[in-house]
Structure formats: C-alpha cells, structure tokens
Amino acid sequence: MSVTREDAGGRALLRRRERFRLSIALTLMLGFGSLVVIAVGTVLLITLGTARINTSELLRTTVSQQVDSVVNAVSAGLGPAREQAMFLASLIGSGEVDPEDEPRLRAVLLGGLAAAPQISGVAFLRTDLTIIRATRTPSSFETRVTPHGNRANVRRFLLEAEHTSAPKWGDILYVPELGDTQITLIAPVRRDGRFLGAVVSVVSIANLSGALPQPQSGSVAFILSGEDRVVAHPALVGGPRGLSAQKPLLRLTELGDPVLERIWSEPDKIALERGDDDGPLMHVVEAAGEEYIFLYRQIEEYGDASWIVGAYIKSSVAMSVIDRIRWAAVATGGILIVSTLLSLLLSRAILRPVRELATAAATVSRLDLEQVAPLKGANFRELDAAMGAFNAMIGGLRLFATYVPRSLVRRLMMLQGSEGLRPEEREVTVLFTDIAGFTSMSRRLTPLRLAVFLNSHFELLGRAIDAQGGTIDKYIGDSIMAFWGAPDRQSDHALRGYRAALAIAKALAAENQRRRSKHRPPVRLRIGLHSGPAIVGNIGAPGRINYTLVGDTVNVAQRLEQLGKRYADEKAVVIIASRAHLEAAGMMQSGRPLGTQELTGRGPMEVYEIEPERRSVDEPVS
C-alpha cells in the first residue's frame, strides 16, 4: 500500500501536534510549583526581616490566644476538682463505699486527693453533719473525722446539695485549717433516690494562681470575681496575706499591682473592638506612664458571681506585633490574589474539556446516544486522549445499542445492586405476535426486500409496545415476544399488554390501508396474550446471559397465538387471550368467549377473542 506525500505530511503534522500538547501533570507541577516558590520566597523575605521576633511571642500576643490560655488554665485548675467529686460521689452513691465505714471512706478520699495535686482538700459531709475529710499539707496528707453538729457552713452545703442534681460550684471561702481561701465544689450523693450527703472539693486560690500562664513579654493574667475582688493573679501564688473568713478575697487596691488596679479607671479610652460576638473584650488604659491593653472575657460557670478572666499587655509590645502581622497579611493577600488569578486561568483551560467530557458522559448514562456530539479534543495530552477514547466508545455503544433493548438497559441501570437481576418469580403479561402466511410472502420477496419489510413491521409493533412500557424480549423470525411486569414491577401489567395489542391492531390497520393504496396485499397478524407467573432474570451461561422470561406463562402465550389460526379467516388481526389475562386486566366484558380449548402440551383452557374494531386502545379498566 503506497503512502502519498500529503498523507506523510498529515501524519507528521499530527505527530508534531501531539508532541506539543501539554501534560496535565507537567502543567500542574510548573504552575503550582512556581506559586509555591513565589510564596515561600516572599514569606522567607518577611521572615528574615522579623527573625529577631520569637514565634512563641507572636502567638502569645494574639488576642484570642491570650484570653483562651487563661480560660484553659482555669479549666485545668478547677476541672480535676469537678471530676474527682463526681467520681467519689458515684462510688458512695453506688454502694461501693459505705458512708458509715469511716476508715474505708478516709482511705478513698485520701487516694483521690493524692491523684489530683491541684486540689487542696476533699470531704464527705454526712446528713448527721459529720465531716470525713482529707487535706493536703505542705509536707504530707492527713485525714480527719469531725462531728460538727452546729456548724453553719456544713448545714448550708448539705442544703445546697440536697436541692441540686449535679455538681455545683459554691462560695469562695477562707478555710483556717488550710490557711488559704478556697473555691468550693459541692456534689450531691444519692442512693436509690435517698439523699446521703455531699462530696466537697476545694481548690486554693494560690493553686489556681499557679496554674495561670506565667508573665511573659509584659503580659500578666488575672481572674476577678465581679469587678473588684481578685481570685487569681501571679502575686497570689505564694499565698495571700491578711485574708480571713470575713475577707476571703483581696480587692484590686490591696493586691499591689498598679496596672490591674486601674483596669476600670478610664472606661472612656476604648481603643479596640471585639473580633466577633464570642471574642474577648478589649480596652486601653494608662498606668505608670505606659499604655496597657486589657483583654478579658466574662464567664458564669464558677458560682453565683461572674468571673472576669483575662490578661493585660503593654500596648507598645502588642501594637508592634499587630503591625508586623498586618504587613505579613498584606503580603500574603497579594500572593493569594496572584495565585488565585493564575489558578483561575489554569483551571479554565483544564475545566473546559473536563466539563465537556462530563456532560457527554452524563448524556451517555441516560442512553441518549443520539444527543452526544463528537468531542473536539483538548490542548492537554491526557484529556485529548480521553476525548478520543470517548468518541471511539460512543461509536461502539451506538452499534451495540442496536442489539440490546435500550429501554431494558435503562431500567436495569436504575436497579440498586445485582439483586434485581437474579432470577425470581413475578406476575407478568406475555405477548406473542406472528405474521400469517409469512412463508409464502418470503418466497415472493428478495432477501433484501424481506429484511426491509421485517424491519418496518417490527418498528411499527415496537412503537406500540414501548408506548405501554413493555420490553421486547426477542425476535423469532417474523414473530415478537414482549412482556410487562419486569424488570420494573408494574401492577397494571395486564392492562398495559391489552392496550398494546389493540394499539398494534390499530397501527396495522393504518399500514394495510397504505399498502392497499399501493396495490400491495395486506399483512395479517396473530396475537396471543396471557398473564401469570414466570421466572424472570438473568438466564444463560456465564459467557452469554439474557434477561428473559421462562415458564408456563410464556408457553401459553405462544400457544394462544398459534390458536389464532383457527379464527383468523380474513381478519387483519386476530387477538386470542386467556381468561386469566382478561381478569387481570379488568376487561372481561371485551372478550368474545371461544369456550374451552385444548392447547398443545398444556391441556384445556378457557380462551377469548378480543375484537379490535369494537375496542378503544385507551379503554379504561372496568
């Protein structure tokens, strides 16, 4: 086979075009790789300019992190007291520890205290006002049982516990035995609904102060009860002096922190806004010749009085960091804008062929093969190859679709999993057709004209069957086998088959009128209809499977079509149906009784003739 110069030139051009198509992998690597280089280089320049700034300082001076760190410290300092109290209350309430067994109870309380270093002491208050306690001393632990029949605090704790169902943070009290002010937690103890007493855990304000973030870069954390009483502060870590039962907390003016003392002194100097509805409150005040930013949040979960949890930092430190962050944000924003523009351009180039491919694939999934236009290709090698393969696949599918009932494939695609394909028994309606005198007709026609006639005839019958939701199972010479009731369940399968038979008769009458106008002999047709159970599903060898029907119902429908030979005479269409079919379709009144007939291989059966000229295709169910 010779190759012309034009062919060789065309092939060379195609090879050059293929060689210069871009690879998606290479494009993404170069595109996003260059963006990474730009981003990293820019960030590196910014980092070199701010290398003297410690990363941890930047994080600590961020507003939300400053306040959140204090809130987390409160949870870390007080959370174990709550968990321990709940655990001890459950032990006593479940009966595992007897509240009357004082030695056992003292041991349990001591073990719980030893496991939680944040807690100063824990006690169980019995309803008889007896206190079984375990406390922490600077050098060891001790336990004690004390009857306090008239102590007011014990009565108050028991009264509060009896009227609550969950652990509750109580008052902040000065406890002389522990030499410090304590934050109290009361947990009720019940067994079978009976109140047994209360577990009380206490955490000293010195321990809570020690749990706060340590002062760094001019930042100091604090906790206030209300606006004036100090619950926690670095100055309280060693234990406050001058506290008593009458004065359990220091006031701001008594703490010795000149900055915190002025927190509310200049409420008109509000310098910063809240970041969001849940963000910390912020304002600026002047103290000791410096401006300080106060960052704080109000929390309600630790007793009746609100706590103000926060920190303050020198304005000069915070604002310099904010400036650096602002410039970094501007630079980062510029990088993001450039990256976004480049990404959009690159994405559009990739997206167009991908979108075309996806749209075409969606059309194929609906089996609308005629609506799929050939894809034009793409500038990217992989996408261009995929589009070429897709075009070749469409050609193969269009050829394949001529051999497989498309309506059947569409329904099977909608079934979930393979369960709907397994053979099962269904109530179905089966229709058989056969052309009367086809043998003599085939002798008169050439093979080509015979094929044209059969294709036209099957198309006419197929339209009537498809209109009623039927499935053509197979063509047998000049015959058609169709069914209703599978693969989709159709409760009116019999009526659909009945209407399809009448529609075939009507269409054939119109076709015969056209044939007579051309001086051609009319086509006469026999139709058999039967409804009943059949096995439907995938049947065949592993290498060749058909979705089809088998069973007596199929045989009866074919025998009824053959029986039509007795009653055909010169009728264009004779429709023979079983009594079972007409009853299932609700159309008994439309059948002309033919009596009980002997069907080959089946035995006697009551059959009827449906006369098309007397029945409407859309006749309703009686």
LORO-22230 format. One record per residue (C-alpha): residue number from 1; x negated, z, y negated; residue in one letter. Coordinates in steps of 0.001 Angstrom, whole numbers. Example, Ala and Ser with C-alpha at 12.3 -4.5 7.8 and 13.67 -1.06 7.14 Angstrom:
resi|xx|zz|yy|resn
1|-12300|7800|4500|A .
2|-13670|7140|1060|S .
end
This chain:
resi|xx|zz|yy|resn
1|0|0|0|M .
2|-1562|-1130|-3319|S .
3|-1691|1049|-6400|V .
4|-1302|-666|-9777|T .
5|-3316|235|-12831|R .
6|-155|1537|-14514|E .
7|553|3858|-11541|D .
8|-3005|5176|-11584|A .
9|-2825|5747|-15328|G .
10|506|7586|-14987|G .
11|-851|9847|-12273|R .
12|-3948|10614|-14335|A .
13|-1731|11491|-17301|L .
14|336|13820|-15114|L .
15|-2839|15497|-13836|R .
16|-4089|15996|-17396|R .
17|-721|17432|-18449|R .
18|-764|19840|-15515|E .
19|-4318|20858|-16290|R .
20|-3445|21698|-19912|F .
21|-295|23694|-19148|R .
22|-836|27342|-19979|L .
23|-755|30061|-17330|S .
24|1629|32944|-17997|I .
25|-904|35418|-16668|A .
26|-3643|33982|-18938|L .
27|-1300|33870|-21939|T .
28|-212|37470|-21495|L .
29|-3781|38587|-20951|M .
30|-5075|36839|-24063|L .
31|-2042|37705|-26192|G .
32|-1616|41337|-25350|F .
33|-5342|41793|-24810|G .
34|-6033|40680|-28363|S .
35|-3326|43031|-29610|L .
36|-4947|45902|-27752|V .
37|-8345|45007|-29237|V .
38|-6855|44958|-32744|I .
39|-5008|48240|-32179|A .
40|-7962|50022|-30603|V .
41|-10365|48734|-33256|G .
42|-8088|49854|-36082|T .
43|-7489|53252|-34525|V .
44|-11228|53567|-33948|L .
45|-11940|52958|-37642|L .
46|-9361|55553|-38609|I .
47|-10786|57982|-36061|T .
48|-14333|57528|-37373|L .
49|-13110|58355|-40868|G .
50|-11405|61521|-39674|T .
51|-13832|62552|-36909|A .
52|-14576|65881|-38625|R .
53|-10923|66910|-38157|I .
54|-10314|68684|-34871|N .
55|-7493|67172|-32826|T .
56|-6064|70568|-31978|S .
57|-5830|71388|-35690|E .
58|-3780|68255|-36289|L .
59|-1405|69243|-33545|L .
60|-1108|72864|-34671|R .
61|-390|71925|-38253|T .
62|2512|69689|-37270|T .
63|5668|71396|-38463|V .
64|7745|71280|-35303|S .
65|4861|72345|-33096|Q .
66|4069|75303|-35340|Q .
67|7549|76769|-35066|V .
68|8079|75740|-31451|D .
69|4894|77516|-30449|S .
70|6234|80770|-31932|V .
71|9626|80304|-30243|V .
72|7862|79658|-26947|N .
73|5790|82793|-27457|A .
74|8998|84808|-27884|V .
75|10354|83346|-24646|S .
76|7084|84092|-22847|A .
77|7034|87641|-24162|G .
78|10672|88539|-23520|L .
79|11668|86204|-20708|G .
80|9994|88260|-17946|P .
81|11968|91339|-19031|A .
82|15209|89482|-18515|R .
83|14169|88007|-15181|E .
84|12897|91379|-13931|Q .
85|16058|93214|-14988|A .
86|18282|90649|-13275|M .
87|16202|90862|-10092|F .
88|16273|94692|-9965|L .
89|19999|94726|-10731|A .
90|20636|92303|-7848|S .
91|18571|94463|-5442|L .
92|20568|97572|-6285|I .
93|23897|95763|-6508|G .
94|23428|94095|-3112|S .
95|22744|97431|-1440|G .
96|19175|96575|-518|E .
97|18089|99521|-2673|V .
98|20263|102632|-2694|D .
99|20669|104025|-6232|P .
100|20731|107536|-4728|E .
101|17413|107013|-2915|D .
102|15197|108112|-5799|E .
103|11788|107736|-4053|P .
104|12635|104202|-2934|R .
105|14039|103331|-6360|L .
106|10951|104663|-8153|R .
107|8725|102542|-5916|A .
108|10776|99391|-6582|V .
109|10756|99968|-10354|L .
110|7015|100600|-10324|L .
111|6359|97407|-8340|G .
112|8457|95357|-10759|G .
113|6646|96825|-13741|L .
114|3210|96133|-12256|A .
115|4127|92454|-11779|A .
116|5087|91965|-15459|A .
117|2312|93039|-17882|P .
118|4476|92110|-20897|Q .
119|6929|94911|-20097|I .
120|6298|98470|-21288|S .
121|8790|100188|-19037|G .
122|11828|99748|-16821|V .
123|14520|102265|-15890|A .
124|17716|102577|-13885|F .
125|20474|104599|-15559|L .
126|22973|106078|-13120|R .
127|26513|106816|-14127|T .
128|25762|110549|-13854|D .
129|23333|109989|-16795|L .
130|20239|110394|-14579|T .
131|17270|108189|-15578|I .
132|14861|106860|-12948|I .
133|12037|105216|-14869|R .
134|8631|103572|-14509|A .
135|6394|103287|-17570|T .
136|3046|101761|-18398|R .
137|336|103943|-19924|T .
138|-2989|102706|-21390|P .
139|-4795|103612|-18167|S .
140|-2174|103669|-15383|S .
141|1516|103725|-14442|F .
142|3856|106651|-13957|E .
143|7386|107185|-12668|T .
144|9814|109932|-13501|R .
145|13348|111088|-12737|V .
146|15025|112799|-15702|T .
147|18555|114168|-15859|P .
148|19883|113733|-19403|H .
149|23429|114863|-19318|G .
150|23994|114722|-23037|N .
151|21599|112111|-24391|R .
152|23419|109739|-26757|A .
153|21251|106643|-26049|N .
154|21891|106876|-22293|V .
155|25633|107082|-22822|R .
156|25548|104162|-25237|R .
157|23504|101972|-22858|F .
158|25877|102715|-19979|L .
159|28916|101988|-22129|L .
160|27469|98636|-23235|E .
161|26522|97686|-19672|A .
162|29942|98591|-18295|E .
163|31608|96164|-20702|H .
164|29366|93178|-20035|T .
165|28861|90945|-17041|S .
166|25370|89607|-17774|A .
167|22059|90961|-19099|P .
168|22231|91669|-22829|K .
169|19566|92302|-25445|W .
170|20267|95619|-27081|G .
171|18972|97578|-30059|D .
172|15352|97797|-31190|I .
173|14472|101475|-30707|L .
174|11474|103695|-31217|Y .
175|10613|105398|-27896|V .
176|8444|108505|-28444|P .
177|7389|108625|-24766|E .
178|5858|105137|-25127|L .
179|4565|105676|-28654|G .
180|5924|102377|-29950|D .
181|9075|100514|-30962|T .
182|10715|98759|-28018|Q .
183|13008|95733|-27669|I .
184|15592|96674|-25046|T .
185|17404|94606|-22418|L .
186|20412|96053|-20555|I .
187|21538|94566|-17205|A .
188|24746|95916|-15564|P .
189|24675|96857|-11864|V .
190|27830|96479|-9794|R .
191|28624|96524|-6110|R .
192|31947|95159|-4860|D .
193|33288|95375|-8412|G .
194|32310|99047|-8853|R .
195|30013|99905|-11781|F .
196|26886|101745|-10514|L .
197|24803|101918|-13680|G .
198|22364|99764|-15651|A .
199|18796|98484|-15458|V .
200|16995|98741|-18814|V .
201|13737|96841|-19508|S .
202|11745|97393|-22697|V .
203|9050|95293|-24387|V .
204|6997|96831|-27189|S .
205|6673|95004|-30478|I .
206|2889|95367|-30082|A .
207|3024|93368|-26834|N .
208|5315|90775|-28411|L .
209|2952|90502|-31390|S .
210|70|89922|-28982|G .
211|1989|87021|-27415|A .
212|2230|85186|-30750|L .
213|-172|82266|-31424|P .
214|-3402|83606|-32881|Q .
215|-4063|82839|-36578|P .
216|-5977|79556|-36940|Q .
217|-6666|77287|-39911|S .
218|-4741|79581|-42245|G .
219|-1614|79648|-40046|S .
220|-15|83042|-39265|V .
221|3022|83522|-37000|A .
222|5707|86171|-37533|F .
223|9145|87342|-36372|I .
224|11626|89074|-38686|L .
225|14847|90912|-37892|S .
226|17152|89936|-40705|G .
227|15133|89065|-43802|E .
228|13188|92274|-44337|D .
229|12178|94018|-41087|R .
230|9095|92890|-39161|V .
231|9492|92540|-35349|V .
232|6179|90840|-34571|A .
233|3031|89995|-36530|H .
234|-694|89847|-35710|P .
235|-1146|93095|-37676|A .
236|1094|94921|-35160|L .
237|-976|94052|-32075|V .
238|-2783|97426|-32113|G .
239|461|99317|-32541|G .
240|2082|100158|-35905|P .
241|1689|103493|-37663|R .
242|4383|105562|-39364|G .
243|7308|104450|-37118|L .
244|9976|106838|-35875|S .
245|13450|106922|-34409|A .
246|14799|106737|-37953|Q .
247|12458|103858|-38923|K .
248|11794|101711|-35815|P .
249|10561|98662|-37809|L .
250|8339|98178|-40852|L .
251|9649|96461|-43961|R .
252|7825|93449|-45453|L .
253|6338|95600|-48195|T .
254|4955|98067|-45644|E .
255|3171|95567|-43394|L .
256|133|94882|-45575|G .
257|489|91047|-45514|D .
258|700|89934|-49181|P .
259|1686|86377|-48204|V .
260|4534|87285|-45849|L .
261|5684|89896|-48362|E .
262|6510|87081|-50816|R .
263|8430|84867|-48361|I .
264|11693|85264|-50303|W .
265|10157|85776|-53738|S .
266|10581|82198|-55035|E .
267|13593|80579|-53370|P .
268|13738|78016|-56168|D .
269|10436|76427|-55063|K .
270|11892|74445|-52151|I .
271|9279|71770|-51539|A .
272|10093|70294|-48113|L .
273|13257|69164|-46331|E .
274|14343|69684|-42762|R .
275|13354|66892|-40407|G .
276|16755|66950|-38648|D .
277|19720|69241|-38051|D .
278|17763|71270|-35472|D .
279|14456|71168|-37300|G .
280|12787|74168|-38914|P .
281|13494|75306|-42466|L .
282|10569|74942|-44877|M .
283|9727|76075|-48373|H .
284|6671|76767|-50528|V .
285|5772|79995|-52342|V .
286|2707|81153|-54275|E .
287|714|84199|-53185|A .
288|-2780|85401|-54060|A .
289|-3431|82319|-56178|G .
290|-2610|79881|-53287|E .
291|448|77907|-52284|E .
292|1768|78558|-48775|Y .
293|4288|76621|-46731|I .
294|6702|78751|-44705|F .
295|8134|77115|-41563|L .
296|10817|79051|-39718|Y .
297|13919|78884|-37581|R .
298|16780|81362|-37106|Q .
299|17659|82401|-33544|I .
300|20610|84522|-32431|E .
301|19959|85412|-28787|E .
302|17991|88672|-29083|Y .
303|20501|91315|-30112|G .
304|23135|91649|-32800|D .
305|20825|90904|-35754|A .
306|19487|87380|-36287|S .
307|15761|86818|-35880|W .
308|13713|84599|-38170|I .
309|10876|83071|-36131|V .
310|8168|81059|-37840|G .
311|4722|80775|-39391|A .
312|3081|80123|-42724|Y .
313|99|77957|-43571|I .
314|-1910|77160|-46675|K .
315|-414|74203|-48490|S .
316|-3855|72656|-49068|S .
317|-4548|72579|-45316|V .
318|-1125|71268|-44330|A .
319|-863|68613|-47054|M .
320|-4317|67160|-46309|S .
321|-3293|66763|-42708|V .
322|6|65238|-43781|I .
323|-1890|62728|-45941|D .
324|-4113|61750|-43038|R .
325|-1123|61391|-40763|I .
326|654|59307|-43446|R .
327|-2234|56867|-43712|W .
328|-2518|56667|-39957|A .
329|1195|55974|-39779|A .
330|884|53187|-42370|V .
331|-1967|51574|-40434|A .
332|-119|51955|-37163|T .
333|3021|50483|-38732|G .
334|1060|47432|-39873|G .
335|-305|46956|-36372|I .
336|3160|47290|-34918|L .
337|4560|44682|-37332|I .
338|1848|42175|-36479|V .
339|2206|42932|-32770|S .
340|5959|42529|-32973|T .
341|5707|39133|-34682|L .
342|3191|37851|-32157|L .
343|5249|39244|-29289|S .
344|8402|37555|-30624|L .
345|6680|34195|-30838|L .
346|5213|34550|-27374|L .
347|8474|35861|-25942|S .
348|10457|32935|-27344|R .
349|8068|30470|-25744|A .
350|8394|32225|-22380|I .
351|12078|33106|-22679|L .
352|13469|29595|-23227|R .
353|12602|28182|-19798|P .
354|13305|31511|-18106|V .
355|16754|31634|-19709|R .
356|17476|28039|-18691|E .
357|16404|28849|-15160|L .
358|18563|31997|-15077|A .
359|21618|30150|-16460|T .
360|21233|27386|-13909|A .
361|20785|29943|-11109|A .
362|23974|31721|-12189|A .
363|25835|28408|-12048|T .
364|24469|27782|-8562|V .
365|25605|31265|-7476|S .
366|29168|30142|-8301|R .
367|28534|26969|-6262|L .
368|29316|24803|-9322|D .
369|26608|22354|-8328|L .
370|28081|19509|-10370|E .
371|27647|21576|-13551|Q .
372|23896|22084|-13050|V .
373|21872|19733|-15226|A .
374|18270|18973|-14240|P .
375|15836|21409|-15864|L .
376|13396|19790|-18284|K .
377|10291|21766|-17408|G .
378|8168|24165|-19438|A .
379|4772|24439|-21105|N .
380|3713|27205|-18735|F .
381|2380|26147|-15368|R .
382|4188|28714|-13235|E .
383|7551|28189|-14973|L .
384|7178|24425|-14819|D .
385|6507|24632|-11077|A .
386|9534|26923|-10642|A .
387|11773|24497|-12534|M .
388|10536|21593|-10439|G .
389|11248|23532|-7246|A .
390|14682|24474|-8620|F .
391|15560|20834|-9304|N .
392|14499|19927|-5763|A .
393|16593|22800|-4390|M .
394|19683|21610|-6278|I .
395|19322|18174|-4727|G .
396|19137|19721|-1277|G .
397|22117|22006|-1946|L .
398|24271|19119|-3134|R .
399|23501|17292|86|L .
400|24058|20431|2176|F .
401|27366|21194|404|A .
402|28886|18037|1869|T .
403|28589|19552|5354|Y .
404|29798|23108|4652|V .
405|33229|24060|3250|P .
406|32356|25241|-232|R .
407|35435|27459|-526|S .
408|34405|29221|2691|L .
409|30861|29788|1443|V .
410|32138|31159|-1883|R .
411|34385|33685|-145|R .
412|31683|34752|2290|L .
413|29289|35295|-624|M .
414|31758|37741|-2160|M .
415|31965|39832|1022|L .
416|29906|43033|944|Q .
417|27206|43047|3645|G .
418|27491|41384|7006|S .
419|30490|43382|8266|E .
420|32878|40666|7117|G .
421|31074|38061|9240|L .
422|31277|39830|12583|R .
423|33953|38586|14995|P .
424|37175|40572|14643|E .
425|40847|40132|15397|E .
426|43024|39019|12491|R .
427|46593|37852|11935|E .
428|46177|34221|10872|V .
429|48066|30958|10483|T .
430|46581|27807|12049|V .
431|47490|24227|11092|L .
432|46602|21108|13137|F .
433|47163|17522|11992|T .
434|46820|14239|13891|D .
435|47436|10614|12884|I .
436|49959|8887|15137|A .
437|48717|5554|16503|G .
438|45183|6095|15279|F .
439|43632|4439|18328|T .
440|45335|1088|17663|S .
441|44590|1427|13932|M .
442|40880|1958|14625|S .
443|40796|-1255|16664|R .
444|42102|-3286|13750|R .
445|39614|-1925|11195|L .
446|35907|-2410|10926|T .
447|33825|799|11275|P .
448|33096|845|7550|L .
449|36751|399|6515|R .
450|37769|3002|9101|L .
451|35334|5517|7588|A .
452|36676|4771|4092|V .
453|40257|5263|5311|F .
454|39456|8589|7037|L .
455|37593|9941|4005|N .
456|40533|9095|1748|S .
457|43007|10594|4244|H .
458|41020|13825|4637|F .
459|40650|14139|868|E .
460|44445|13890|471|L .
461|45046|16568|3105|L .
462|42196|18738|1855|G .
463|43658|18980|-1643|R .
464|46932|20332|-254|A .
465|45121|22861|1951|I .
466|42771|24031|-828|D .
467|45714|24449|-3225|A .
468|47171|27083|-883|Q .
469|43855|28895|-388|G .
470|43269|27552|3098|G .
471|39999|26821|4856|T .
472|39309|23600|6702|I .
473|37578|24677|9894|D .
474|36655|21283|11306|K .
475|37448|17568|11547|Y .
476|38127|16352|15087|I .
477|38226|12579|14982|G .
478|41326|11861|12896|D .
479|42549|15485|13132|S .
480|42100|18501|10873|I .
481|42106|22165|11881|M .
482|42741|24568|8995|A .
483|43600|28258|8800|F .
484|44753|31042|6467|W .
485|44138|34793|6644|G .
486|40346|34655|6889|A .
487|37696|35219|5664|P .
488|39864|36788|2891|D .
489|42812|38816|4064|R .
490|45983|37038|2924|Q .
491|49193|38964|3525|S .
492|51191|35737|2905|D .
493|49041|33530|5148|H .
494|52077|32135|6992|A .
495|53872|31129|3797|L .
496|50677|29506|2487|R .
497|50362|27418|5655|G .
498|54064|26479|5473|Y .
499|53714|25308|1860|R .
500|50519|23382|2660|A .
501|52338|21455|5436|A .
502|55137|20486|3012|L .
503|52569|19519|369|A .
504|50814|17269|2918|I .
505|54127|15619|3743|A .
506|54898|15039|77|K .
507|51402|13642|-651|A .
508|51553|11365|2413|L .
509|54964|10032|1316|A .
510|53473|9026|-2036|A .
511|50446|7492|-298|E .
512|52673|5463|2074|N .
513|54660|4132|-876|Q .
514|51410|2903|-2384|R .
515|50384|1343|942|R .
516|53727|-489|1226|R .
517|53228|-1947|-2251|S .
518|50029|-3489|-886|K .
519|51785|-4635|2321|H .
520|49911|-2163|4480|R .
521|51530|-216|7315|P .
522|52414|3421|6561|P .
523|50453|6311|8021|V .
524|52407|8633|10323|R .
525|51236|12195|10835|L .
526|51977|15082|13186|R .
527|51501|18699|12073|I .
528|51531|21846|14212|G .
529|51907|25351|12728|L .
530|51582|28704|14466|H .
531|50899|32292|13289|S .
532|49473|35071|15385|G .
533|46322|36997|16284|P .
534|42967|35258|16663|A .
535|39288|36175|16805|I .
536|37597|35178|13525|V .
537|33942|35425|12554|G .
538|30500|34041|13281|N .
539|30588|32444|16729|I .
540|27818|30436|18387|G .
541|24211|30544|19475|A .
542|21625|32173|17159|P .
543|20341|28787|16035|G .
544|23791|27256|15439|R .
545|26576|29544|14214|I .
546|30010|28600|12864|N .
547|32519|30782|11062|Y .
548|35605|29788|13079|T .
549|38684|30937|14988|L .
550|39179|31198|18735|V .
551|42092|32386|20777|G .
552|45586|31564|21953|D .
553|46916|31095|18398|T .
554|44568|28135|17896|V .
555|45595|26564|21214|N .
556|49305|26984|20470|V .
557|48990|25290|17051|A .
558|47242|22330|18697|Q .
559|49897|22130|21452|R .
560|52670|22176|18810|L .
561|51019|19252|17048|E .
562|50930|17362|20380|Q .
563|54587|18275|20983|L .
564|55399|16368|17821|G .
565|55028|13130|19792|K .
566|58473|13735|21351|R .
567|60211|13949|17973|Y .
568|58185|11575|15855|A .
569|60356|8443|16167|D .
570|59579|6511|12991|E .
571|59187|9548|10766|K .
572|56206|9529|8413|A .
573|55550|13227|9053|V .
574|56824|15487|11816|V .
575|56114|19223|11431|I .
576|56536|21401|14522|I .
577|56324|25181|14016|A .
578|56715|28175|16264|S .
579|59380|30806|15728|R .
580|56581|33324|15127|A .
581|55314|31223|12220|H .
582|58701|30813|10522|L .
583|59480|34514|10896|E .
584|56087|35445|9415|A .
585|56644|33017|6519|A .
586|60235|34252|5970|G .
587|61510|30662|6309|M .
588|63660|30759|9458|M .
589|66512|29010|7612|Q .
590|64317|25949|7004|S .
591|63671|25160|10668|G .
592|65772|22908|12907|R .
593|65846|24507|16370|P .
594|64342|22408|19142|L .
595|65033|25004|21820|G .
596|62543|26452|24234|T .
597|59772|24012|25049|Q .
598|57147|24107|27770|E .
599|53707|23951|26179|L .
600|50813|22731|28273|T .
601|48765|25687|29518|G .
602|50919|28111|27519|R .
603|54365|28265|29052|G .
604|57802|28224|27366|P .
605|58071|28888|23611|M .
606|60869|28624|21063|E .
607|59955|25900|18562|V .
608|61427|24406|15395|Y .
609|61064|21257|13332|E .
610|60555|21538|9596|I .
611|62095|18526|7841|E .
612|60048|17823|4689|P .
613|62694|15790|2888|E .
614|65012|18812|2868|R .
615|62422|21439|1776|R .
616|60660|22074|-1513|S .
617|56949|22719|-1464|V .
618|57462|25767|-3698|D .
619|60492|27098|-1783|E .
620|60475|30921|-2157|P .
621|60398|33423|647|V .
622|63878|34332|1822|S .
end
